[in-house]
Amino acid sequence: MQPHRDSQKRIYSKGATYFITSNTYERFEYFTEPILAELFVRDLWYAVELKRFKLHGYTVLPDHIHLLITPKSVATYSDVMQNIKRVFSLQANQIMFSVPSLEEAESEDIYPRFLSSVSPTQPSDVASRSSDDPYSTLQWTTMLKRMQKRFFEKHGLQHDFPKFRWQKSFRDHVIRGRPDFKNHIDYIHKNALKHGLVKVADDYDWMWVEGMREPVFD
């Protein structure tokens, strides 16, 4: 085991699985906006690609998220969360507060800052991807600009969303055995139902657990 050096004294245990909860700042319900929920899910799957951790499940609720992950040798779960939170904040604010003129859309590239934030040690891996790879620079730049355009078409330039921020730090729980793992998978699966967001658990767009088909976006 390796102790973490922050005030929460996190403990890293090789091969351990963690249930993680992170809240938005002051529990503002950013994720009622599907564009932002979709962006988080896209960033999460991208982090799986770059940080090589095992994702067992996630759910994105209006003001918080739950993840169930098993880190591998590339990154600890603190590294994973730091990168996911930092990258999402950067992109969410870019989408919400940059004026989406056609001229800017052609000249401004959101992706390089995203890449350097997620994986400063792996630029060659991503840079070498073909342009039709869903994780290529071209595909991500195009996707982010499209999401930005959708957001401003829907909300206009003057909207009520504050600058995106996460609540400081996050809560973690070390999974202790198969029953504990199953309990947390079930919790993720049914959490939106518990909050009254859907009538059938599988109908929630921003939830995924092992065994379900991975989400497919337009």
N, C-alpha and C positions, 0 to 999 in steps of 0.2 A: 504494500500500500504506500501511496505517496500523498502526504498532506498538501492541500492547497494553501497558498500564502495569504488569502484575503481574510477579512474579519469573520467570515462564516466558517472558516476552517474546514473547507470541503475535503473529503477523503476520496482519492482516486484508487480504485481497485481494478486490477487488470481483468478484463472479461466481464465486469459488472454491467448490469442494465439499470438505467435510471429513468424514473418518472419525473418530468420537469414541468413546472408551471411558471409562466411569466405574464405579468399584468401590464396593460398600458398605463401610462402616467395618469394618475387620479381616476383610473378606471373609465377613461373616455371611450365611448363605444365606436371606435374607428372601424371595426370590422363588420359593422352593419352595412358598410359600403362594400358590395361584392368585388369591386375592382381592387380594393386593398386586401381583402381576404384572398383573392386569387393571386395577387402579387406575393403575399407571404408564402402561400403554398408553392409557387414557382421557385421562390428563393430557397425554401426548405429542401426541395428536391435537388436544386443545384448544389446546395451545401453537401448533400449526400454524395454527389458526384465528386466534389473536390476534397472533402474531408474523410471520405471512405468510412463513415460510421454506418451502423445498421439501424435503419428506421423501422420500428415495429408498429407505430401508430401515431396519429396526431389528430387534434381537433382545434379549430379556430373559432372561438366564441366571440361575441361582440367586444368584450374588453379584456380578454386574456386568451392564452393558448396553453395547450397541454401537449407534451411530446413524450414518447417512450422510445429510448435509444440505447444502443450498446456501442460505445466508442471503440475504435480499434487503435492501432499503434500510431496513426497519423496525427490524431488530435484527441485531447481530453474533452470531456463534456463541457467544461468551462470554455475551452477554445471554440467548440462548436457553437455554444450559445452566444459568446461574444461576437463571433462573426455573423451569425444569423441576425442578431439584433442590430448590429451596426449597419450591415448592408441593407436590411429592410428599412431602417430609419432613413438612410440616405436616399434610397429609391422612392419611398413613399413621399418624402418631402419634395423630391424632384418632380414627381408626378403632380402633386397637389398645388405647388407654388411657382412653377416655371410657366411662363406664357407660351402657349403652344402655337406660335406662328409658323407658317410653312418655312420661312427663312431660317428660323431657329431649329426647326425639326431637321433641316438639312445640315446645319453647321454644328449642332451640339450633340456630342456623343456621351451618353450617360454611362455606357458600359465600362470604359477603362477604369473609372473610379470604383465601380462595383468589383471589377476583377482584382484590383490591387487591395481592396478591403477584404475580399473573401480569401484570397490565396496568394499572398505575395511570394510564397516559395514555389508556386507552380505555374508561373505565367506561360512557360513553354508548352505545357500540356494543353492549355486552352487555346493558345495562339495557333497551335498546329491543327486544330480541328477544321474539317471541311465546312464550307459555307452552308451546306444543307443539314449539318448536325444541329439538333435543337439546342445545344449548349455552345454553339459557335458565337463569336463576337457579332457577326452580322445578324444572326437570328435574335440574339438578346437585345441588340440595339433597336431593331425593328419592332420587337415586341413591346419594349418599354415606351417607345414613342407612340405606338398605337394605344397603349393603356393611358398614357398622358392625354392624348386627344379625346378618348372616350370620357375621361374624368371631367375635362373642361366643357365638353358638349353637354354633359349631364348636369353639372353643378355651376357652370359659369366661372368667371374670374373672381367674383366675390362670393365666397362660400363660408359656411360656418365651421369648417374643420380647422382646429388649431394645428400648429406644427406638431408632427408626430414625435412622441417620446415614449420610451418604455419606463415603467417603474424601475428604480434601481435594483440591480441584482435579480435573483430568481430563486424559487424554492425547488429543492430536489429531494427525492426519496430513492434509496437503494432498494432494488427489487430483491426480495428474500425468498427465493424458491418459486416453483411452478404455480402454486395456488395464488401467490401474490402477483405474479406476472399476469395470470388470467384475470384476476380481479381488476387490474389496471387497464387491461385491454377492454374489458367489459365497460369500465368507467368511461374510457375514451369513446367507445362505440355509442354509448347511450347518453352522453353528456348533453348534447343538444336537445334530445328528447326530455331530459330532466329539466332543462331550462325553458321548456315550452316553445322551442324554436321550430320544431317539426312534430308531426304526429306519428311518424315512422322513423326509427333511428337511421336506417339506410338512406333516407331521402335527403339527409343533410349534405349539402355540397362540399362543405369544408371539413370533412372528417374522412379518415382512412385508417384501416387497421389491416394487419397481415391477413391475406386470404382474399381481400377485395382487389378488384382490378385497379391499377394505378390510374389517377385522374388523367383525362385527355382534354386539352384546351384547344380552342380554335386558333 
